[in-house]
Amino acid sequence: MSSYSVLTTQTKSIRGDFFKMVPLLFFCFLLLFLNMFEDTSHRLGGVVDAQTTILDQMNVRTISSHISGLEERKKLRWLYKSIEFNIYKKIDHTLGNKAVRLAFDLHYSLHLLASLVFCILISLHGQSRPGFDQVVVAVSAYLLIYYYVFSIDGYRENYTYIELTAISMALYASLEKKIALFLFAVILGVANRETGIVMGLMYPLLNWQKESAKKMVFFILFGPLLLVTLNLDLFMQKNFYNLALFISKETSSGPSLFHLSSIPPGTGIIMALKYGVFFAPLSIFLPGLLRSDTGKKWILIFLLYVAVIALGSYLGNYFLLNLLIPFYIYGVGLTLNNAER
């Protein structure tokens, strides 16, 4: 039975759980929205002006060898940002800047809520005796991880909120074999950030030998082909094929994985502690997951995204750790399911 069917069955058979779900999700949304509003009030000026600057840089469709590769790489993200900017611009013309600020915070808060809902469904996948207590565990784990990362990182890229939604959706769709939803998640991920192409590997990894080889190849190539189609003008330029465009090197924002010797000892210790606290819970359920094929697949996908984060950005960009929340939730769900058997 799918996790969606499980959740639907529960809400019909146990009406009390249904009425608990509504206020729980509303409370989570309110908590996330107020946190977003408080955060952006300190670091965000005029939304339209800020978005205009970002979009103008993306619309310069030439790759320069004199600009940081990480900055040039952002030109691949023009599609979602263009749609978002046009919506803000219309709201600004109609209702003014305060309404745009509200729309901005509401937009990203809804992405967090959507990712939370998909994480709940992920946690219920394959459960032999699903219950509201497992929903509470998933919500608690989500909020705990999100607020820990939020507390240790001062720089929050808005692309991460959207990618978190896309990853959660793709993982859920892969587990439940919902192909249309999976492809939509990949489209959302690629339109938002180039690392969205990695999502295409989820379905094949989780469903290998359960689908035809042609279908698996299609899923793997779908993201890269979409990225190339949307950015053909960039892919036709010689400067685009520069490893520095995709692999993080030493930047003003922070050290690279390839330049660990440049990190001062004190800073290195603090970094190690922050990353250590985040990954410490793995010691609880990792040994159990190694005993099952499903658990080994989870480990493979988890390590894949750890590699994407480590290679694609600088050390100390902790906010990207939020992209691992869906995999943490899935790992917790697998552990609870194994404990009940």
Residue frames as qw, qx, qy, qz and C-alpha x, y, z in Angstrom:
[[0.000, 0.888, 0.460, 0.000, 0.00, 0.00, 0.00],
 [0.395, 0.543, -0.036, 0.740, 1.34, 3.43, -0.92],
 [0.276, -0.203, -0.487, 0.803, 2.14, 5.97, 1.80],
 [0.265, -0.092, -0.128, -0.951, -0.50, 8.29, 0.34],
 [0.631, -0.281, -0.596, -0.409, -3.11, 5.51, 0.57],
 [0.525, -0.235, -0.676, 0.462, -1.94, 4.75, 4.09],
 [0.060, -0.084, -0.280, 0.954, -2.38, 8.37, 5.12],
 [0.446, -0.147, -0.327, -0.820, -5.81, 8.56, 3.44],
 [0.639, -0.269, -0.712, -0.111, -6.97, 5.33, 5.07],
 [0.381, -0.195, -0.601, 0.675, -5.86, 6.55, 8.45],
 [0.114, 0.021, 0.118, -0.986, -7.67, 9.85, 8.18],
 [0.577, -0.187, -0.445, -0.658, -10.87, 8.06, 7.22],
 [0.706, -0.250, -0.662, 0.025, -10.69, 5.29, 9.80],
 [0.499, -0.445, -0.439, 0.601, -9.33, 7.34, 12.66],
 [0.112, 0.864, 0.303, 0.386, -11.02, 10.71, 12.42],
 [0.488, -0.842, -0.011, 0.228, -9.15, 11.99, 15.44],
 [0.647, -0.219, 0.343, 0.645, -5.83, 11.66, 13.58],
 [0.349, 0.595, 0.439, 0.576, -7.23, 13.63, 10.65],
 [0.173, -0.941, -0.194, -0.218, -8.20, 16.52, 12.89],
 [0.637, -0.635, 0.160, 0.407, -4.76, 16.37, 14.47],
 [0.651, 0.166, 0.384, 0.634, -3.05, 16.59, 11.07],
 [0.192, 0.824, 0.319, 0.427, -4.71, 19.85, 10.07],
 [0.313, -0.947, 0.050, -0.042, -3.65, 21.91, 13.10],
 [0.762, -0.382, 0.297, 0.431, -0.23, 20.24, 13.10],
 [0.575, 0.346, 0.381, 0.637, 0.50, 21.28, 9.52],
 [0.012, 0.911, 0.219, 0.349, -0.98, 24.72, 10.10],
 [0.559, -0.804, 0.108, 0.174, 1.21, 25.18, 13.17],
 [0.732, -0.135, 0.357, 0.565, 4.29, 24.08, 11.20],
 [0.397, 0.627, 0.352, 0.570, 3.47, 26.46, 8.36],
 [0.211, -0.955, -0.109, -0.180, 2.94, 29.35, 10.78],
 [0.688, -0.608, 0.209, 0.336, 6.21, 28.55, 12.53],
 [0.666, 0.098, 0.405, 0.619, 8.13, 28.38, 9.26],
 [0.230, 0.784, 0.335, 0.469, 6.50, 31.51, 7.86],
 [0.348, -0.937, -0.019, -0.019, 7.16, 33.63, 10.95],
 [0.711, -0.428, 0.307, 0.466, 10.76, 32.43, 11.00],
 [0.549, 0.384, 0.425, 0.609, 11.11, 33.30, 7.31],
 [0.018, 0.911, 0.262, 0.318, 9.54, 36.72, 7.85],
 [0.517, -0.830, 0.101, 0.181, 11.82, 37.50, 10.78],
 [0.719, -0.187, 0.380, 0.551, 14.90, 36.36, 8.87],
 [0.450, 0.511, 0.414, 0.604, 14.21, 38.28, 5.65],
 [0.129, -0.963, -0.215, -0.094, 13.33, 41.46, 7.54],
 [0.523, -0.738, 0.236, 0.355, 16.97, 41.67, 8.66],
 [0.503, -0.282, 0.589, 0.566, 18.72, 40.72, 5.42],
 [0.365, 0.453, 0.679, 0.447, 16.38, 41.65, 2.59],
 [0.027, 0.332, 0.022, -0.943, 15.84, 45.09, 1.12],
 [0.593, 0.404, -0.033, -0.696, 13.65, 45.79, -1.88],
 [0.742, 0.051, 0.668, 0.009, 12.60, 42.41, -3.26],
 [0.673, 0.707, 0.217, -0.011, 12.04, 43.58, -6.83],
 [0.157, 0.902, -0.401, -0.029, 15.36, 45.45, -6.96],
 [0.463, -0.481, 0.744, 0.017, 17.24, 42.46, -5.57],
 [0.755, 0.258, 0.604, 0.008, 15.55, 40.05, -7.98],
 [0.519, 0.851, -0.004, -0.084, 16.21, 42.42, -10.89],
 [0.072, -0.793, 0.600, 0.075, 19.94, 42.43, -10.12],
 [0.595, -0.189, 0.781, 0.018, 20.05, 38.62, -9.96],
 [0.711, 0.517, 0.475, -0.040, 18.07, 38.21, -13.17],
 [0.333, 0.906, -0.215, -0.150, 20.16, 40.80, -15.02],
 [0.237, -0.611, 0.747, 0.111, 23.28, 38.78, -14.21],
 [0.643, 0.103, 0.759, -0.009, 21.60, 35.59, -15.43],
 [0.602, 0.732, 0.286, -0.138, 20.54, 37.27, -18.67],
 [0.107, 0.798, -0.536, -0.255, 24.16, 38.00, -19.59],
 [0.966, 0.104, 0.203, -0.123, 24.42, 34.86, -21.70],
 [0.611, 0.613, -0.453, 0.214, 28.16, 34.71, -22.10],
 [0.869, -0.444, -0.097, 0.198, 30.54, 32.74, -19.90],
 [0.154, 0.896, -0.350, 0.227, 33.52, 34.76, -18.73],
 [0.831, 0.048, -0.431, 0.348, 36.80, 33.18, -17.67],
 [0.227, 0.389, -0.370, 0.812, 37.50, 36.14, -15.39],
 [0.552, -0.422, 0.124, -0.709, 34.49, 35.70, -13.11],
 [0.363, -0.248, 0.834, -0.334, 34.08, 33.13, -10.33],
 [0.232, -0.026, -0.897, -0.375, 32.82, 29.84, -11.72],
 [0.022, -0.408, -0.834, 0.372, 30.18, 29.62, -9.00],
 [0.213, 0.542, 0.180, -0.793, 28.73, 32.97, -10.09],
 [0.289, 0.306, -0.603, -0.677, 28.76, 32.06, -13.77],
 [0.082, -0.124, -0.988, -0.050, 27.05, 28.77, -12.99],
 [0.207, 0.436, 0.598, -0.640, 24.01, 30.64, -11.69],
 [0.326, 0.336, -0.338, -0.817, 23.15, 31.60, -15.27],
 [0.226, -0.059, -0.938, -0.257, 21.80, 28.07, -15.67],
 [0.053, -0.396, -0.810, 0.430, 19.04, 28.94, -13.17],
 [0.087, 0.034, -0.143, -0.985, 17.26, 31.60, -15.19],
 [0.312, -0.328, -0.728, -0.515, 13.93, 29.83, -15.85],
 [0.417, -0.593, -0.664, 0.183, 12.47, 29.56, -12.36],
 [0.293, -0.403, -0.206, 0.842, 13.94, 32.91, -11.36],
 [0.051, -0.096, -0.402, -0.909, 12.35, 34.61, -14.40],
 [0.388, -0.509, -0.689, -0.340, 8.89, 33.26, -13.52],
 [0.465, -0.550, -0.511, 0.470, 9.33, 34.24, -9.89],
 [0.227, -0.214, 0.006, 0.950, 10.51, 37.76, -10.80],
 [0.157, -0.275, -0.518, -0.795, 7.58, 38.40, -13.15],
 [0.449, -0.599, -0.660, -0.065, 5.12, 37.45, -10.42],
 [0.422, -0.497, -0.321, 0.686, 6.80, 39.77, -7.91],
 [0.139, -0.016, 0.242, 0.960, 6.85, 42.57, -10.48],
 [0.278, -0.467, -0.606, -0.581, 3.11, 42.27, -11.11],
 [0.502, -0.631, -0.552, 0.214, 2.38, 42.26, -7.38],
 [0.381, -0.314, -0.113, 0.862, 4.61, 45.31, -6.93],
 [0.025, -0.177, -0.383, -0.906, 2.77, 47.24, -9.65],
 [0.429, -0.508, -0.608, -0.433, -0.61, 46.28, -8.22],
 [0.652, -0.669, -0.357, -0.024, -0.18, 46.20, -4.45],
 [0.094, -0.912, 0.312, -0.248, 3.22, 47.72, -3.66],
 [0.365, 0.520, -0.727, 0.260, 6.49, 46.63, -2.08],
 [0.431, -0.303, 0.662, -0.533, 5.02, 45.44, 1.24],
 [0.894, 0.172, 0.163, -0.381, 2.83, 42.98, -0.62],
 [0.690, 0.531, -0.491, 0.032, 5.87, 41.75, -2.53],
 [0.027, -0.483, 0.763, -0.428, 7.70, 41.12, 0.75],
 [0.694, -0.072, 0.507, -0.507, 4.73, 39.13, 1.97],
 [0.881, 0.390, -0.105, -0.247, 4.56, 37.18, -1.30],
 [0.411, 0.598, -0.665, 0.177, 8.30, 36.47, -1.12],
 [0.246, -0.335, 0.782, -0.465, 8.07, 35.04, 2.41],
 [0.795, 0.125, 0.335, -0.489, 4.87, 33.16, 1.60],
 [0.742, 0.513, -0.387, -0.192, 6.45, 31.63, -1.52],
 [0.365, 0.449, -0.778, 0.245, 9.41, 30.11, 0.29],
 [0.428, -0.193, 0.669, -0.577, 7.38, 29.14, 3.36],
 [0.858, 0.230, 0.092, -0.451, 5.02, 27.19, 1.11],
 [0.641, 0.480, -0.599, 0.003, 8.02, 25.40, -0.38],
 [0.018, -0.350, 0.818, -0.456, 9.07, 24.38, 3.11],
 [0.665, 0.020, 0.454, -0.593, 5.53, 23.21, 3.89],
 [0.836, 0.377, -0.236, -0.321, 5.38, 21.22, 0.64],
 [0.445, 0.448, -0.753, 0.183, 8.69, 19.54, 1.40],
 [0.302, -0.235, 0.726, -0.572, 7.44, 18.74, 4.92],
 [0.811, 0.159, 0.186, -0.531, 4.27, 17.10, 3.54],
 [0.780, 0.425, -0.447, -0.106, 6.31, 14.96, 1.14],
 [0.159, 0.434, -0.798, 0.387, 8.68, 14.04, 3.98],
 [0.594, -0.106, 0.539, -0.588, 5.68, 12.86, 6.02],
 [0.886, 0.306, -0.054, -0.345, 4.55, 10.70, 3.10],
 [0.523, 0.525, -0.659, 0.128, 8.10, 9.38, 2.72],
 [0.175, -0.369, 0.764, -0.500, 8.19, 8.43, 6.40],
 [0.739, 0.054, 0.423, -0.522, 4.96, 6.41, 6.02],
 [0.667, 0.449, -0.496, -0.327, 6.19, 4.51, 2.97],
 [0.632, 0.194, -0.749, 0.050, 6.28, 0.78, 3.57],
 [0.228, -0.321, 0.646, -0.654, 5.27, 1.03, 7.23],
 [0.291, -0.179, -0.936, -0.082, 3.59, -2.12, 8.51],
 [0.261, -0.688, -0.652, 0.183, 1.62, -0.28, 11.18],
 [0.211, 0.372, 0.042, 0.903, 1.52, 3.40, 10.29],
 [0.310, -0.729, -0.575, 0.203, 0.13, 5.80, 12.85],
 [0.026, 0.964, 0.088, 0.250, -0.04, 9.44, 13.80],
 [0.627, -0.703, 0.207, 0.263, 2.94, 8.96, 16.10],
 [0.706, 0.054, 0.392, 0.587, 5.12, 8.33, 13.03],
 [0.246, 0.816, 0.272, 0.448, 3.86, 11.56, 11.51],
 [0.383, -0.922, 0.047, -0.020, 4.90, 13.37, 14.68],
 [0.751, -0.362, 0.323, 0.447, 8.34, 11.74, 14.52],
 [0.575, 0.421, 0.381, 0.590, 8.76, 12.86, 10.88],
 [0.007, 0.922, 0.174, 0.345, 7.63, 16.42, 11.64],
 [0.572, -0.797, 0.132, 0.142, 9.87, 16.61, 14.71],
 [0.752, -0.125, 0.355, 0.541, 12.89, 15.31, 12.78],
 [0.417, 0.660, 0.329, 0.531, 12.24, 17.77, 9.94],
 [0.163, -0.952, -0.063, -0.251, 11.97, 20.79, 12.23],
 [0.712, -0.620, 0.187, 0.270, 14.92, 19.70, 14.37],
 [0.704, 0.074, 0.351, 0.613, 17.25, 19.38, 11.38],
 [0.274, 0.758, 0.301, 0.509, 15.99, 22.52, 9.67],
 [0.285, -0.943, -0.014, -0.171, 16.33, 24.72, 12.74],
 [0.754, -0.457, 0.221, 0.418, 19.73, 23.28, 13.63],
 [0.593, 0.278, 0.349, 0.670, 21.05, 24.16, 10.17],
 [0.036, 0.874, 0.267, 0.405, 19.28, 27.52, 10.32],
 [0.517, -0.852, -0.002, 0.077, 20.98, 28.32, 13.63],
 [0.698, -0.402, 0.312, 0.504, 24.54, 27.59, 12.47],
 [0.490, 0.251, 0.471, 0.689, 24.45, 29.25, 9.04],
 [0.007, 0.613, 0.192, -0.766, 24.22, 32.92, 8.25],
 [0.202, 0.353, -0.493, -0.769, 23.90, 32.64, 4.47],
 [0.540, 0.295, 0.752, -0.237, 20.68, 31.25, 3.02],
 [0.074, 0.146, -0.630, -0.759, 20.39, 30.79, -0.73],
 [0.632, 0.197, 0.252, -0.706, 16.76, 30.82, -1.80],
 [0.591, 0.311, -0.647, -0.368, 17.48, 28.13, -4.39],
 [0.099, 0.159, -0.941, 0.282, 17.84, 25.64, -1.54],
 [0.485, 0.160, 0.526, -0.680, 14.21, 25.98, -0.44],
 [0.725, 0.400, -0.171, -0.535, 12.97, 25.07, -3.92],
 [0.466, 0.385, -0.794, -0.057, 15.47, 22.25, -4.36],
 [0.193, -0.105, 0.848, -0.483, 14.39, 20.81, -1.00],
 [0.679, 0.285, 0.285, -0.613, 10.81, 20.64, -2.29],
 [0.672, 0.487, -0.442, -0.342, 11.94, 19.06, -5.57],
 [0.222, 0.349, -0.896, 0.160, 14.12, 16.44, -3.84],
 [0.396, 0.025, 0.724, -0.564, 11.35, 15.53, -1.37],
 [0.725, 0.396, 0.072, -0.559, 8.88, 15.20, -4.24],
 [0.564, 0.499, -0.627, -0.199, 11.30, 13.15, -6.37],
 [0.011, 0.259, -0.920, 0.293, 12.12, 10.77, -3.52],
 [0.547, 0.174, 0.578, -0.580, 8.45, 10.24, -2.68],
 [0.718, 0.486, -0.144, -0.477, 7.56, 9.74, -6.36],
 [0.382, 0.463, -0.798, -0.057, 10.42, 7.25, -6.78],
 [0.198, -0.116, 0.886, -0.403, 9.32, 5.23, -3.76],
 [0.557, 0.357, 0.548, -0.511, 5.70, 5.15, -4.93],
 [0.389, 0.112, 0.745, 0.530, 6.56, 4.77, -8.65],
 [0.275, 0.833, 0.392, -0.277, 4.62, 7.90, -9.61],
 [0.625, 0.153, 0.350, 0.680, 6.34, 8.67, -12.90],
 [0.141, 0.799, 0.312, 0.495, 4.48, 11.90, -13.80],
 [0.442, -0.897, -0.025, -0.007, 5.17, 13.38, -10.36],
 [0.757, -0.338, 0.237, 0.507, 8.80, 12.28, -10.57],
 [0.509, 0.399, 0.342, 0.682, 9.32, 13.98, -13.94],
 [0.099, -0.908, -0.212, -0.347, 7.64, 17.15, -12.63],
 [0.632, -0.736, 0.067, 0.232, 10.02, 17.13, -9.65],
 [0.695, -0.057, 0.309, 0.647, 13.02, 16.85, -11.99],
 [0.267, 0.687, 0.334, 0.588, 11.69, 19.72, -14.14],
 [0.351, -0.921, -0.107, -0.131, 11.24, 21.86, -11.02],
 [0.731, -0.533, 0.166, 0.391, 14.70, 20.96, -9.78],
 [0.618, 0.168, 0.347, 0.685, 16.47, 21.66, -13.09],
 [0.105, 0.813, 0.304, 0.485, 14.57, 24.92, -13.64],
 [0.459, -0.887, -0.031, -0.035, 15.70, 26.06, -10.20],
 [0.293, -0.771, 0.552, 0.124, 19.32, 24.86, -10.02],
 [0.540, 0.513, -0.626, -0.229, 21.66, 22.81, -12.18],
 [0.093, -0.265, 0.923, -0.262, 22.09, 20.14, -9.48],
 [0.728, 0.149, 0.278, -0.609, 18.51, 19.15, -10.26],
 [0.657, 0.400, -0.572, -0.286, 19.92, 16.75, -12.86],
 [0.054, 0.285, -0.910, 0.295, 21.02, 14.46, -10.00],
 [0.602, 0.041, 0.466, -0.647, 17.37, 13.81, -9.10],
 [0.751, 0.341, -0.350, -0.444, 17.02, 11.75, -12.25],
 [0.356, 0.323, -0.866, 0.136, 19.13, 9.04, -10.59],
 [0.418, -0.188, 0.619, -0.638, 16.69, 8.47, -7.71],
 [0.846, 0.164, 0.076, -0.501, 14.05, 6.50, -9.58],
 [0.755, 0.388, -0.528, -0.036, 16.55, 4.14, -11.28],
 [0.150, 0.405, -0.779, 0.454, 18.50, 3.56, -8.05],
 [0.464, -0.094, 0.605, -0.640, 15.39, 2.74, -6.02],
 [0.813, 0.286, 0.281, -0.423, 13.61, 0.75, -8.73],
 [0.188, 0.546, -0.749, -0.326, 16.44, -0.96, -10.59],
 [0.070, 0.035, -0.986, -0.146, 15.31, -4.23, -12.23],
 [0.265, 0.461, 0.723, -0.441, 11.68, -3.30, -11.49],
 [0.454, 0.771, 0.101, -0.435, 11.32, -1.25, -14.69],
 [0.834, 0.468, 0.149, 0.249, 12.63, -1.62, -18.25],
 [0.627, -0.238, 0.119, 0.732, 16.19, -0.59, -19.02],
 [0.238, 0.498, 0.368, 0.748, 14.97, 1.95, -21.58],
 [0.330, -0.851, -0.313, -0.261, 12.82, 3.66, -18.97],
 [0.677, -0.597, -0.058, 0.426, 15.73, 3.79, -16.52],
 [0.524, 0.061, 0.254, 0.811, 18.00, 5.34, -19.15],
 [0.013, 0.705, 0.397, 0.587, 15.30, 7.89, -19.98],
 [0.494, -0.838, -0.233, 0.021, 15.01, 8.94, -16.32],
 [0.678, -0.394, 0.084, 0.614, 18.79, 9.30, -16.01],
 [0.397, 0.154, 0.358, 0.831, 19.10, 11.41, -19.17],
 [0.011, -0.811, -0.544, -0.214, 15.93, 13.46, -18.72],
 [0.350, -0.859, -0.123, 0.352, 17.46, 16.04, -16.35],
 [0.450, -0.375, 0.379, 0.716, 20.72, 16.63, -18.28],
 [0.277, 0.377, 0.643, 0.606, 18.88, 16.89, -21.60],
 [0.099, -0.883, -0.455, -0.058, 16.43, 19.38, -20.13],
 [0.407, -0.746, 0.052, 0.524, 19.28, 21.47, -18.71],
 [0.409, -0.099, 0.527, 0.738, 21.03, 21.50, -22.10],
 [0.156, 0.619, 0.647, 0.416, 17.80, 22.43, -23.91],
 [0.202, -0.920, -0.319, 0.108, 17.12, 25.34, -21.56],
 [0.292, -0.848, 0.252, 0.364, 20.71, 26.60, -21.77],
 [0.841, 0.355, 0.271, 0.305, 21.86, 25.62, -25.25],
 [0.286, 0.913, -0.100, 0.274, 23.42, 29.06, -25.75],
 [0.405, -0.781, 0.465, -0.100, 25.73, 28.47, -22.76],
 [0.861, -0.135, 0.479, 0.108, 26.60, 24.89, -23.70],
 [0.734, 0.610, 0.159, 0.253, 27.76, 26.09, -27.14],
 [0.054, 0.939, -0.288, 0.181, 30.45, 28.30, -25.59],
 [0.702, 0.317, -0.546, 0.330, 34.01, 27.07, -25.10],
 [0.009, -0.450, 0.540, -0.711, 34.41, 28.74, -21.70],
 [0.775, -0.319, 0.017, -0.545, 31.47, 26.75, -20.39],
 [0.957, -0.009, -0.284, 0.060, 33.51, 23.55, -20.37],
 [0.184, 0.579, -0.550, 0.574, 35.62, 24.56, -17.42],
 [0.582, -0.258, -0.747, 0.194, 35.74, 22.30, -14.36],
 [0.160, -0.061, -0.432, 0.885, 35.87, 25.38, -12.11],
 [0.403, -0.210, -0.246, -0.856, 32.31, 26.13, -13.20],
 [0.788, -0.280, -0.400, -0.374, 31.01, 23.04, -11.43],
 [0.784, -0.241, -0.436, 0.370, 33.61, 22.05, -8.82],
 [0.268, -0.958, -0.033, -0.097, 34.07, 24.54, -6.01],
 [0.670, 0.239, -0.297, 0.637, 37.56, 25.94, -5.52],
 [0.355, -0.357, -0.386, 0.774, 38.88, 28.49, -3.06],
 [0.020, 0.719, 0.410, 0.561, 36.46, 31.47, -2.92],
 [0.018, -0.400, 0.306, -0.864, 35.96, 34.57, -0.83],
 [0.709, -0.401, -0.133, -0.565, 32.92, 32.85, 0.72],
 [0.785, -0.453, 0.390, -0.162, 34.85, 29.94, 2.15],
 [0.159, -0.514, 0.809, 0.236, 37.49, 27.22, 1.62],
 [0.765, 0.246, -0.416, -0.427, 37.14, 24.34, -0.81],
 [0.955, -0.224, 0.177, -0.078, 37.30, 20.65, -0.06],
 [0.850, 0.365, -0.064, 0.374, 40.47, 20.66, -2.18],
 [0.278, 0.606, -0.311, 0.677, 42.17, 23.33, -0.07],
 [0.709, -0.611, -0.353, -0.011, 41.77, 22.03, 3.47],
 [0.671, -0.109, -0.225, 0.698, 45.26, 23.23, 4.38],
 [0.107, 0.431, 0.062, 0.894, 44.09, 26.85, 4.00],
 [0.542, -0.679, -0.355, -0.344, 41.59, 26.50, 6.89],
 [0.053, -0.590, 0.550, -0.589, 42.89, 27.96, 10.18],
 [0.286, -0.017, -0.928, 0.238, 42.95, 25.31, 12.96],
 [0.197, 0.205, 0.575, -0.767, 40.33, 27.09, 15.08],
 [0.564, 0.287, -0.155, -0.759, 37.95, 27.49, 12.15],
 [0.493, 0.182, -0.815, -0.244, 38.53, 23.89, 11.14],
 [0.079, -0.081, -0.892, 0.437, 37.60, 22.60, 14.59],
 [0.384, 0.298, 0.352, -0.800, 34.38, 24.63, 14.64],
 [0.574, 0.297, -0.461, -0.608, 33.48, 23.41, 11.14],
 [0.363, 0.103, -0.926, 0.000, 34.15, 19.81, 12.13],
 [0.109, 0.172, 0.763, -0.614, 31.93, 20.16, 15.22],
 [0.498, 0.330, 0.089, -0.797, 29.05, 21.67, 13.24],
 [0.608, 0.265, -0.614, -0.428, 29.21, 19.00, 10.55],
 [0.211, 0.109, -0.940, 0.246, 29.75, 16.32, 13.20],
 [0.328, 0.187, 0.601, -0.704, 26.59, 17.23, 15.09],
 [0.621, 0.335, -0.166, -0.689, 24.59, 17.12, 11.85],
 [0.654, 0.277, -0.662, -0.239, 25.86, 13.68, 10.78],
 [0.137, -0.306, 0.832, -0.442, 26.04, 12.14, 14.29],
 [0.732, 0.062, 0.366, -0.572, 22.47, 10.69, 14.15],
 [0.707, 0.402, -0.506, -0.289, 23.61, 8.44, 11.30],
 [0.134, 0.349, -0.887, 0.269, 25.38, 6.28, 13.89],
 [0.539, -0.006, 0.580, -0.611, 21.98, 5.34, 15.33],
 [0.806, 0.339, 0.332, -0.355, 20.31, 3.86, 12.25],
 [0.403, 0.666, -0.555, -0.292, 23.16, 3.32, 9.75],
 [0.158, -0.299, 0.940, -0.040, 24.19, -0.14, 11.08],
 [0.559, 0.295, 0.699, -0.334, 20.63, -1.44, 10.71],
 [0.580, 0.692, -0.019, -0.429, 20.25, -0.07, 7.18],
 [0.117, 0.595, -0.755, -0.251, 23.40, -1.86, 6.04],
 [0.384, -0.048, 0.915, -0.117, 21.61, -5.18, 6.58],
 [0.559, 0.556, 0.582, -0.200, 18.93, -4.61, 3.94],
 [0.475, 0.304, 0.496, 0.660, 18.99, -3.95, 0.19],
 [0.000, -0.887, -0.369, -0.277, 16.65, -0.98, 0.63],
 [0.477, -0.831, 0.024, 0.284, 18.92, 0.44, 3.29],
 [0.611, -0.190, 0.397, 0.657, 21.95, 0.08, 1.02],
 [0.296, 0.614, 0.473, 0.558, 20.12, 1.98, -1.73],
 [0.248, -0.945, -0.212, -0.021, 19.31, 4.73, 0.81],
 [0.596, -0.595, 0.202, 0.500, 23.01, 4.95, 1.74],
 [0.547, 0.178, 0.472, 0.668, 24.01, 5.22, -1.91],
 [0.102, 0.796, 0.393, 0.449, 21.60, 8.09, -2.62],
 [0.442, -0.879, -0.094, 0.154, 22.52, 9.83, 0.64],
 [0.622, -0.392, 0.302, 0.607, 26.24, 9.67, -0.20],
 [0.434, 0.477, 0.475, 0.599, 25.49, 10.89, -3.72],
 [0.058, -0.911, -0.256, -0.317, 23.95, 14.09, -2.37],
 [0.589, -0.725, 0.088, 0.346, 26.68, 14.52, 0.22],
 [0.621, -0.027, 0.397, 0.676, 29.16, 14.44, -2.68],
 [0.227, 0.721, 0.418, 0.505, 27.10, 16.99, -4.65],
 [0.318, -0.939, -0.123, -0.038, 27.10, 19.35, -1.67],
 [0.673, -0.553, 0.218, 0.440, 30.79, 18.84, -0.89],
 [0.566, 0.071, 0.456, 0.683, 32.03, 19.28, -4.46],
 [0.202, 0.685, 0.493, 0.496, 29.59, 21.92, -5.67],
 [0.198, -0.923, -0.071, -0.322, 30.00, 24.48, -2.92],
 [0.235, 0.579, -0.562, 0.542, 32.49, 25.74, -0.35],
 [0.518, -0.258, -0.737, 0.349, 32.97, 24.27, 3.11],
 [0.073, -0.245, -0.428, 0.867, 30.88, 26.14, 5.64],
 [0.409, -0.063, -0.325, -0.850, 27.86, 26.53, 3.37],
 [0.149, 0.030, 0.915, -0.373, 25.84, 24.64, 5.98],
 [0.551, 0.287, 0.230, -0.749, 22.44, 25.65, 4.65],
 [0.556, 0.313, -0.633, -0.439, 22.84, 23.13, 1.83],
 [0.004, 0.095, -0.961, 0.260, 22.63, 20.40, 4.45],
 [0.549, 0.222, 0.387, -0.707, 18.87, 20.97, 4.41],
 [0.621, 0.349, -0.494, -0.499, 18.84, 19.08, 1.10],
 [0.302, 0.165, -0.932, 0.109, 19.56, 15.93, 3.10],
 [0.455, -0.083, 0.489, -0.739, 16.41, 16.24, 5.25],
 [0.834, 0.133, -0.154, -0.512, 14.24, 13.95, 3.03],
 [0.677, 0.274, -0.678, 0.082, 16.91, 11.23, 3.18],
 [0.022, -0.229, 0.729, -0.645, 17.15, 11.56, 6.96],
 [0.649, -0.002, 0.253, -0.718, 13.36, 11.21, 7.22],
 [0.842, 0.226, -0.394, -0.291, 13.41, 8.17, 4.94],
 [0.431, 0.317, -0.774, 0.338, 16.23, 6.63, 6.99],
 [0.293, -0.153, 0.612, -0.719, 14.28, 7.16, 10.21],
 [0.787, 0.105, 0.000, -0.608, 11.20, 5.59, 8.60],
 [0.745, 0.278, -0.604, -0.056, 13.17, 2.53, 7.48],
 [0.174, 0.276, -0.781, 0.533, 14.64, 2.17, 10.97],
 [0.514, -0.064, 0.434, -0.738, 11.21, 2.34, 12.63],
 [0.840, 0.191, -0.233, -0.451, 9.82, -0.18, 10.17],
 [0.593, 0.300, -0.729, 0.160, 12.70, -2.58, 10.83],
 [0.081, -0.241, 0.705, -0.662, 12.20, -2.21, 14.58],
 [0.683, 0.001, 0.226, -0.695, 8.53, -3.23, 14.29],
 [0.801, 0.240, -0.475, -0.274, 9.31, -6.46, 12.43]]
